[in-house]
């Protein structure tokens, strides 16, 4: 639409320009024609006047009237003046139109230039003048000149020329709209095609362009329609393929995500190598195991993010240059030089689902066996420790029984001593075995607390008295602080006594000379709090986290020197937790150590359970 | 002939008593110490002919005592026997650096210990005679 309008404007502008050019040329032609007329008339008249004797033209001469006549009958609209000048150029007589002042002029000296024309300007209004001059001779002598001045023919439109201009312009004005209409008619099929193509491009679907056109445009439209149909078919096929690809891609993505989710959900760190040994997948747990990101594992060579020689060697075995290994492999190694993490890797060849004999990669599962290794170590340590703990009393028993059979056994004094020592060591063995048994039962879940309403003060007092008896030969101060009245609690009194005895016996065993053992019980609305404190060697911050671990014994030489099997605190905590209570170390204590038991009252425990 | 002196180092009093009794009855003069530190002090005033020590003891363990003796008395002539219930290798490793030292695993027979002392001290005498 815009284009055709622009063409219309161009046509109008071109036609107006053509008219203007024609009019200009006409004016030019007319002026040139008029100039030729003036020149012809001027030259002829100058010659005629030159033939008249000088004295007849000057004032008083017989022909002087000729000049006056010229003013009125010069036969030319442009006539401006006629002037007779003497040989020196002085004006002798002149006749000029009204308002015209004859411009001064220098007459030529050379005879060849006497007859001629020159361009001048009126002094009054600077209008251009074309002047013809001719000599006035008498017997060969130059007496003067006759000067004839004409106004330079002006351009412009004169009324007389209007019909001519109208004659020229009218057909042009009539033809321009005609041409424009014809042009629009010619352009119409193209515009229609353009509009239909616009709607096609706006997504209205493919259809034939229905445009009434004949000739070359008709052929073009027909070919164009064929092309559009062909392109439409191709595009539809492509769209169909694209849709299929999108569906396949979504399905693949879903399957990939599903597999990756499964691999991410596995408790083990997982790595997948392709047939060349390149890592193509690593789950988050693997990244965490090596403290790098998954992107780094996939993007960088294994040497960049791992310096463990065992792993480097393992992966290098699978970098076989295109042929995947088809056997499983299991290795165990420590992840770091500090040997704190024990890792077992198991590799599985991955076979193509379509060709089960073709290995397409390798799945490597990294299993962190640190906990198992620690547990194995702990079990080993425990057995060694237990063996030590059992051998010590057995050693005493063996020595005394052997001595009783020998010479020493013959004295009454030794037999009594031996009986006491044997009884003491049997107690020690019995306590160790009972502790072990209780702990094993609690851990295996086979021990259920035999709860009854118990006066905790009585149980605590009994345990306290036992501890005091144990330290009869020590100079410790014993303090017990119980509420005057205390509500009975629903606990297994035997188990609670074991827990309290363990805590109190530790307070006795690890106390300093002249030290203090204090047992305090406080009752609040919700709970009963039991505190067992001593002023002994205390527990370092490093060890505070481990003291409740089974079989743990302090590395402190002072603790090592005191008999113990590393089960007391672990068993006490298990017993308290079996009663849904808590047993913790008071970290705020600066000297000695203090253990705090919190036992929830029945109602509180029920509320918490709810 | 002066009696051979056997020292017993153990933190457990009943062990000290029963060993003292058994070894004395075999004809030795017995002195006792309750830990390594006490024994080391005694060594400043005189040496035994035989030393029996436990390992796990307060203040100074049997291991520390043996290492200290090895360092302070490089020309020691008396044998040492270490009574221990720890049979694992890592608990014996340190003894490789000390000469004239043997292990005896708990439970220990007093009779066997006495025979060991007899054989060691008897050998010494024989060597002297040669």
Boltz contact constraints between the chains, C-beta under 6 A:
constraints:
  - contact:
      token1: [A, 384]
      token2: [B, 88]
      max_distance: 6.0
  - contact:
      token1: [A, 388]
      token2: [B, 85]
      max_distance: 6.0
  - contact:
      token1: [A, 388]
      token2: [B, 86]
      max_distance: 6.0
  - contact:
      token1: [A, 391]
      token2: [B, 85]
      max_distance: 6.0
  - contact:
      token1: [A, 391]
      token2: [B, 106]
      max_distance: 6.0
  - contact:
      token1: [A, 392]
      token2: [B, 85]
      max_distance: 6.0
  - contact:
      token1: [A, 394]
      token2: [B, 107]
      max_distance: 6.0
  - contact:
      token1: [A, 395]
      token2: [B, 106]
      max_distance: 6.0
  - contact:
      token1: [A, 395]
      token2: [B, 107]
      max_distance: 6.0
  - contact:
      token1: [A, 395]
      token2: [B, 108]
      max_distance: 6.0
  - contact:
      token1: [A, 396]
      token2: [B, 14]
      max_distance: 6.0
  - contact:
      token1: [A, 398]
      token2: [B, 107]
      max_distance: 6.0
  - contact:
      token1: [A, 399]
      token2: [B, 18]
      max_distance: 6.0
  - contact:
      token1: [A, 399]
      token2: [B, 110]
      max_distance: 6.0
  - contact:
      token1: [A, 400]
      token2: [B, 18]
      max_distance: 6.0
  - contact:
      token1: [A, 402]
      token2: [B, 110]
      max_distance: 6.0
  - contact:
      token1: [A, 403]
      token2: [B, 18]
      max_distance: 6.0
  - contact:
      token1: [A, 403]
      token2: [B, 22]
      max_distance: 6.0
  - contact:
      token1: [A, 407]
      token2: [B, 25]
      max_distance: 6.0
  - contact:
      token1: [A, 408]
      token2: [B, 21]
      max_distance: 6.0
  - contact:
      token1: [A, 421]
      token2: [B, 14]
      max_distance: 6.0
  - contact:
      token1: [A, 561]
      token2: [B, 57]
      max_distance: 6.0
  - contact:
      token1: [A, 561]
      token2: [B, 58]
      max_distance: 6.0
